[in-house]
Amino acid sequence: MGELKKDPYEVLAVEGELRVYSIIVAIIIAVAFGNATPTALTMIGIDSDGALDVLKIPSLALAAAGLGSAVANGVALAPGKKRSSFIWFLKGLFGGPLAVRQLRELDDLKTIGEAEGQ
């Protein structure tokens, strides 16, 4: 009975608020570093150099937050809660600080024997 109990959070699925966060971050990074962005901004009458410089700073911060969240989840938080480091590393990478919050709110993963003993 040492097998870990099944948990809906232990699947490699980025859902809900994590999905919305990852989509927004992907769009911001794509716009900030995309090759077509200067042309598109010029077509709608916006100075592309100034706008892109302003947009690159938050996009790099969001990318760094995702990487930091991945390390925090995969190395520090998940093993202590008996959860998969790999799954929570990826959720941290895509879900950023929201994934860290989600993992902190979860209880430790129990084995089937521990769950039946309660």
C-alpha positions as CSV (number, residue, x, y, z in Angstrom):
1,M,0.0,0.0,0.0
2,G,3.0,2.3,-0.6
3,E,1.6,3.4,-3.9
4,L,0.6,7.1,-4.1
5,K,-3.0,7.9,-4.2
6,K,-4.3,9.4,-7.5
7,D,-4.7,13.2,-7.5
8,P,-6.2,15.3,-10.3
9,Y,-3.4,17.9,-9.9
10,E,-0.8,15.3,-10.6
11,V,-1.4,15.2,-14.4
12,L,0.6,17.2,-17.0
13,A,-2.3,19.5,-17.8
14,V,-2.1,23.3,-17.7
15,E,-5.7,24.3,-17.1
16,G,-7.8,27.2,-15.8
17,E,-5.9,30.2,-14.6
18,L,-2.5,28.6,-15.4
19,R,-3.6,28.3,-19.1
20,V,-4.8,31.9,-19.2
21,Y,-1.5,33.1,-17.7
22,S,0.6,31.0,-20.2
23,I,-1.3,32.3,-23.2
24,I,-0.9,36.0,-22.1
25,V,2.8,35.5,-21.4
26,A,3.3,33.8,-24.8
27,I,1.5,36.6,-26.6
28,I,3.6,39.3,-24.8
29,I,6.9,37.5,-25.6
30,A,5.9,36.9,-29.2
31,V,5.0,40.5,-29.7
32,A,8.1,41.8,-28.0
33,F,10.5,39.7,-29.9
34,G,8.7,38.9,-33.1
35,N,10.2,39.8,-36.5
36,A,6.9,41.1,-37.9
37,T,6.1,43.3,-34.9
38,P,8.0,46.5,-36.0
39,T,6.2,46.3,-39.4
40,A,2.8,45.8,-37.8
41,L,3.3,48.7,-35.4
42,T,4.5,51.0,-38.2
43,M,1.4,50.1,-40.2
44,I,-0.9,51.3,-37.4
45,G,1.1,54.4,-36.8
46,I,3.0,53.5,-33.6
47,D,6.7,54.2,-33.2
48,S,8.0,50.6,-33.2
49,D,11.4,51.3,-31.6
50,G,10.1,52.9,-28.4
51,A,7.2,50.5,-28.0
52,L,9.3,47.4,-28.5
53,D,11.9,48.6,-26.0
54,V,9.2,49.2,-23.4
55,L,7.6,45.8,-24.1
56,K,10.8,43.8,-23.9
57,I,11.4,44.5,-20.2
58,P,8.1,43.0,-18.9
59,S,8.4,40.1,-21.3
60,L,11.9,39.2,-20.0
61,A,10.5,39.6,-16.4
62,L,7.7,37.2,-17.2
63,A,10.1,34.7,-18.7
64,A,12.3,34.9,-15.6
65,A,9.3,34.5,-13.3
66,G,8.3,31.4,-15.2
67,L,11.8,29.9,-14.9
68,G,12.1,30.8,-11.2
69,S,8.7,29.3,-10.6
70,A,9.7,26.1,-12.4
71,V,12.8,25.8,-10.2
72,A,10.9,26.6,-7.0
73,N,8.2,24.0,-7.8
74,G,10.4,21.3,-9.2
75,V,13.3,21.5,-6.7
76,A,11.9,23.0,-3.5
77,L,8.2,22.5,-3.1
78,A,7.1,19.3,-5.0
79,P,9.5,16.8,-3.3
80,G,8.4,18.0,0.1
81,K,4.8,17.3,-0.7
82,K,5.6,13.9,-2.3
83,R,4.5,15.2,-5.7
84,S,6.2,14.8,-9.1
85,S,9.0,17.2,-9.6
86,F,8.9,16.9,-13.3
87,I,5.2,17.7,-13.6
88,W,5.4,20.6,-11.2
89,F,8.6,21.9,-12.9
90,L,6.7,22.1,-16.2
91,K,3.6,23.6,-14.5
92,G,5.8,26.2,-12.9
93,L,7.5,27.0,-16.3
94,F,4.2,27.5,-18.0
95,G,2.0,28.8,-15.2
96,G,4.6,31.0,-13.4
97,P,3.8,32.3,-9.9
98,L,0.3,31.0,-10.2
99,A,1.6,27.4,-10.3
100,V,3.7,28.0,-7.1
101,R,0.6,29.3,-5.4
102,Q,-1.4,26.3,-6.5
103,L,1.2,23.8,-5.3
104,R,1.5,25.6,-1.9
105,E,-2.3,25.3,-1.4
106,L,-2.2,21.5,-2.0
107,D,-1.8,19.0,0.8
108,D,0.9,16.4,0.9
109,L,0.2,13.5,-1.5
110,K,-0.7,10.5,0.6
111,T,-0.2,6.8,-0.2
112,I,-3.3,4.6,-0.6
113,G,-2.5,3.0,2.8
114,E,-2.4,6.4,4.6
115,A,-5.6,7.5,3.0
116,E,-7.4,4.3,4.0
117,G,-6.1,4.6,7.5
118,Q,-7.9,7.9,8.2
